[in-house]
Amino acid sequence: MRVLLINSNPDRSVLDLVLQLNTKGIYIKILTSENSEYRKKLEEAGVYISCKDFSSKWNWTLIRQIRKLINNEGFNILHATQSSGLANAIWASYGKRVKIIGYR
């Protein structure tokens, strides 16, 4: 199982979820803003992937980045906890064998 969590600014509960899954041996990465409050902790855990723009539900740059991550890293679960991340994840996953979780 390879999980990509998509969240522009994760709160403490999302941080704990990612870190706990990582310590349990589940391959997880989080795609989040460069300005994330918990960026340093995520980087230290080796789960951080930077994304510059979460501004809309149709963001071609974000869609392309998610699709590239699916192809290159073999993610088979996308977990999006916000509406803009979810919409872009859905667009990025068309034609791919990926499951999408739309809430936490």
Salt bridges, closest charged atoms under 4 A:
ASP11 OD2 - ARG104 NH1 3.00
ASP16 OD1 - ARG12 NE 3.53
GLU34 OE2 - LYS52 NZ 3.94
GLU43 OE2 - ARG39 NE 2.91
